[in-house]
């Protein structure tokens, strides 16, 4: 897999935009970027260098936000359709059922080369403004590449679950020091799922480094244990609703100090992370300000990120997104935000995605290496080998049959050729 890499060490100045320095705090500022970091935030919307020292990007009319952090994904399943015959008692029943019902479908998608599937997983996140994603599986070499579409968390430990995770003590012992140990837990409705939290505690696997995913069956006693052991929780409500017809009890779980929102995979989720955010706000009653925290600073803290991901601050990672400025606060925009609204994504100081309107504003060196992709008719320029990726996926799935979360993909000017 080859992708063009433009240097992220060159100095860039973003100016003219309103910048979200919090869920409901904004300033007009110019942002100086170099070596993948924010070097300075200058509180002057009109500032523009005259020395030629910086490559300029004029973002007047846009709101700049911190790149989102997706706390839970399985990147290799990005191209899969949603699969289930719900409702189920737990994740074990679901897994057994879909592999019994759809063996040929799973074999078909597995025959797509894994590197291709992983890249589409990265692109799925990039399109919705995710700049850092936590992949709950093996950290394959493809995910360690500098030119991967998004950052993938590199230091973590993981086990699938109590029922399917193998030797969890060995997995926990292999976790790098001061890193998160991530495991699915309490994903279902029955007594077995309620007991999983207590079993993890009996196994000495529940502590301040433990990050549970789902937690749907956690009751009041489990919540007290979770708090006492200072463990963290990632919720994926649309997957829970789809599989079990139940939502996380955010009246209880929402009071947990360390809680984040994850997207899960297209096998069960309603869509991408922005779809998940809207679902959580509408269906779970999560306040937009809380939702903002759950996809920025909270997952950065839970997953032990160390470069101020999820914030816009001097010396922090230059991971930024831009959307049209409607005058609303960033948190309030989350109520309606979708991939059609994400017009610029910068990862580690490098432009990774641009809308057609932004592409026209970019200097030539920032355009270099960006390739067009149509997502349900919305054009985006991506720093990814989209033609190769589409060709290799279509060799298995067929022309015009490649989709991300149900959204059809094609490479201009060939859109519509399959029809």
N, C-alpha and C positions, 0 to 999 in steps of 0.2 A: 504494500500500500504506500503510494507516494503522495505527499502533500507539500505544496509550496510553503516555505517558512519565510516570512519577512521578519527582519530583525526587530525584537522587542526592546532592544537597548537604545534605539534612537529616541531622541527627546520629542515629545508631543505636547502641544498645548491645546486644551479644549476650552473654548470661551463662548460667551453669549447665552449660556444655559442657566436655568434655575436648578440648583443641586439639593437633593434630599440628604440632609445630614442626620435625619431621624425619621420616624414614621409620620410625624406632623411638624417637622422643623425643616425649613428650607432657607437657602440663601442664594443670591445671584453671585456666581463665583467663576473664576478661571482656574483650571486644574492643570498643573504642570506634571508631566509623567516622564520618567526615565528609568531604564533598567527594570521594567516591570512593576515599578512602585510609583505611588503618588508622592512627588517631591515637595510640592507646595500647593496650598489652596489659597487663592488670592481673592479677597472679597471685593471684586470689581468686575461687573459683568462686561464692561467695555474694554477691558485690558486685552491688548494684542501685541505681541512682540514685533519689533521692527528690525531686529538684528539678523533674522534668518536662522537664529540658533535653534528654534523649535519648528517642527512640522505642525501646522495649525489645522484644527477642525472647528468650524463655526457651527455651533449647535443652538443658535438663537431659535426660539420657539419650541425648544425641547426641555423636558425634565430629565435630569440625570439621576439615577438611583444606583445603589450598590448592587453588584451582581448577586443573584439569588444562590442560595446553598440548598441543594436537594439532598436531604438527609438519608434517603433510602431509595435505591433503584437496583434493578437487575438488568444491566445494560445489554446482555446477550439476547434478551427477549423483546427488543425494541420493535421488531417487525411483526411479531405475533398478533393475531386477533385476540379479542376477549373470549375466554373459554370457561364455561361452567354450566351446570344444570342445577342452580341453587334452589333452595337454601341448603347449607351443610351444617353439621355440628361443629366441625373443626377443620383445620388445614390438612390434616391427614386424610380425611374423607374426600376432600376436594382433590388432592393430588392423585389419590388412587382412582377416582372417578374419571378425571380428564385423561389420564394416561390409558385407561381402559377404553374410553369412548373415542379418543382421537389419536391412536398410535400412528396412523399414516400421516396425519397433519404434523405431529411433532417430528417425525422422521424427515418430512419434507423441509421444514424450517431448519432442522439441524444440519441438513445437507448444504445450506448456505454457509460458506466459509466463516468461521468464527470471527476473524478479523473484520469482515464486512458487517456482521451483525453488531459487533461492538462499536464500530464507527457510526452506524445508524443510531445506536444508543446515545453516543455523544452528541450527535446532531439533534436528536429529539430533545435533549436538554438545552442545547445551545439555542434552538429556535424559540424557546420560551423564557430566555433570559437567565438560565442557570449558568454560572461560571465555575462552580465547584459542585461535584456530585460524589456521593458515597456509594460505591458499588459493593453490594452485599454478596460477594462470591470471591473466587480466586482473583488475585491481582495479576492478570495475564500480561505478558510483555507489551502487548498493544496498548494497554492502558497506562504504561509508563513512558510512552513516547512524548517528546516535547511538542510535537505537532498535532496531538490529539485535540479534537474540537474544544473540549472543556478541560479544566483541571479535574483529575480524579484523585481522591484522597489516597495517599501512599502508605501511611503508617496507621495500621489498625489490626485488630484480631477479629476473627469471626467463627461462628459455628452456625449451622442452619437453624437448628432447633433441638429441643430435648429428644424428640422422637426420631429425627432424621439427621442429627448432627454428628454421629459417630463419637469419637473420643473427645469430649468437650474439655476435659482437663488438659489434654495435650494441646488442643487449640488455644485454650486460655494461656497456657504456659508459653506458647509461641508468640503471644501478643507482645509487640515492642513495648518497652517501658514507657509509662505515662501516656499510653494510647488507649483508645476505646476498644472494648470487646463487645461486638455486636451480635445479637442473637434474636431470632423470632421467638416470641413467647406469648402465651395466653391468647393465641389467635383462634378464637372460636367461642362457643357458648356453653359447653358442657363442663362437668366436674373435673374431668381430666385437664381441661384448659385452665380452670381456676387454680388447680393444684400446681401448675407448672412453676409459678413464681416461688412457691414455698419449696419446691424440689430444687430449684436453682440455689436457694439459700442453704438448703441442707448439704448441697454439693460444694458449698463455699465459692460459688460463682456469681454471687450477687453482692456488688459493692459499688464504690464510687466510679469505677472504670466500666461498669456494665451498662450497656445501652440496649434496652429491650425495644423490639419493633412490634407494634400492634397493641398489645395489652388490652384487648377487647374484653376479656373475661375477668379483669382485675376488679375485685370487690373492695369494700371498705377495709377489711382486714389486710388484703393485699396492698392496698394503697398505703396503709400505715407502714407496712414492711418496706415498701419501695422508698418511702420517705426516710425511714430509719437507716436504711443502708445507702442512702444518697445516690441511688441508681437513677439513670435517665430513661426517657421514653420518647419514641418516635411513633406518631400515629399516622395511619393511612386510611382515613375514613371512607373514601369512595370504594376501596377494595372491601372493607368490612361490610358495607351496605350491600354490595353486589353479591358477596359470597354467603353472608349470614343474615341479611336483612336486619342488621343492627348497627347502630352508630356508637362510637366511643362516648362514654358519659363525661362530657367535658365540664359539667358542673363539679365533678369530683376531680377528674384527671387534670383539668385546666388549671387547678391550683398548684400543681407540681411545679417546682422551680425550674427544673431542667426538662423541658418538653419541646419537641420540634415536629414539623410536618414533613412527611415524605410522600413521594409520588407513587412508589411501588412500580410494577411493570405493567405494560399494556394487557397482559393476561387477565388482570383483574381491575385495573384502575379505570377511572372515567375518562382519562386523557393524559395530558402532560401536567407539570407542576402548577401552571397557572389555572388549569381546569380544577386541579385539586384544591387550590386556595379558594376559588370561588365556591366550590362544593362545601368546603369547611365553613365558610362564612354563612352561606345560606342554610345548609342542612344541620350543622352542628351549633350554630349560634355563636361562632367565634368572632369576636370583635375584630374589625380590620386592623387596628393597632396591634392586637395580639398576633394575628396572622402574619403581619409584617415581621414581627420579632421571631416567629417560628420558622421563617425561611431566610433569616439573615443572621443576627447575632446569636440566637439560641443554638442553632445547629453548629455554628462555628465554635462555640464554647463546648458543647457536648462532644463534638468529634475532635477536639483538641487541635484546632487549626491555630496557627501561630503568626499569621501575617495580617491580622485585622480584616479577614474576609468578612463580608456582610456589613461593612461600614465604609463610609467615605471619610478618610482621615489621612493627614500627613504621615508619611513613612509607611502607610499601609499598602496592601496589594492594589494594583491598578486594575481592578475587576469592576467594570461599570456597564450599565445598560442605559439606553435613552428611549424615551417615549414622548409622544406629542404632549406639550404642556397645556393642560386644560384649566390651570389655576388651582386644581385640587392638590391636597397633600398626597404623598406617595401611598400611605396606608389606605386612603379612601379610593385611590385608583385601583387597588387590588380587587374591589368589588366586581369590576367589569373587565379587567385586563385579560387579554388573550394573545396568542402568538401573532396575530395581525397587528398588534400594537407595539411589538418589540422591533424597534427600527435600527438599533445599534447595539452590538455587544463587543466589549473590549475585555480580553482575558490576558492578564499579566502584561498590560500595556499594548497589546497587539489587537488590531481590529479583526474580529473573527466572523462577524455578521453585520451586514448593512442592508437596509431597505433600498429601494430604487432611489428614493428622495435623498437619503443620506449618501448613497454611493456617488451621486452627482456632486456632493460637497467635498468628497474625500480627495486629498492630494494623490497624485499618481502612485507614489510609493506605498500608500496605504491600500490602494486598489489592487496592486499587484498580488496575484495568487488567489483572488476571490473569484468564485465561480457561481453562476446563477442556478437556482433551484426553485421550482414552482411547487408550493404546498397548497393544494385545493385552490389553485388560481392566484395565490399570493406569492409574489416574486421576492426572493431573498438572495443576497450574494454571500456565499459562505467560503471560509478558508478550509476547503475540503475537496477531495477529488470526486465530486458528485457524479460525473459521467461514468467513471470506473465503478463506483459503488452501485449506481443504478443498474449498469450493465450486468454486474456479477450477481446482483439480487434477482434481476429479471430472467437470468439464465435458469433459475430454479422456479420462480413464482409466475413467470410469464410477463410479456409486455403490458405495461399499464397496471400491473397488479401489486406494485410495491406501495405499502402504506405505513404511516406512523400514527398509531392511535386512531386508525380509521381514516386518516387524511391522505389523499392520493398525492403521490410525488411524480414529478416529471422534470426533465431537463430541457429548458428552452434551447433551440426553437422547435424541439421535437414533440412538444405537448400535443396530444390529440392524434398522434400518428397511429397509435395502437387501435384507435377506434375506427 
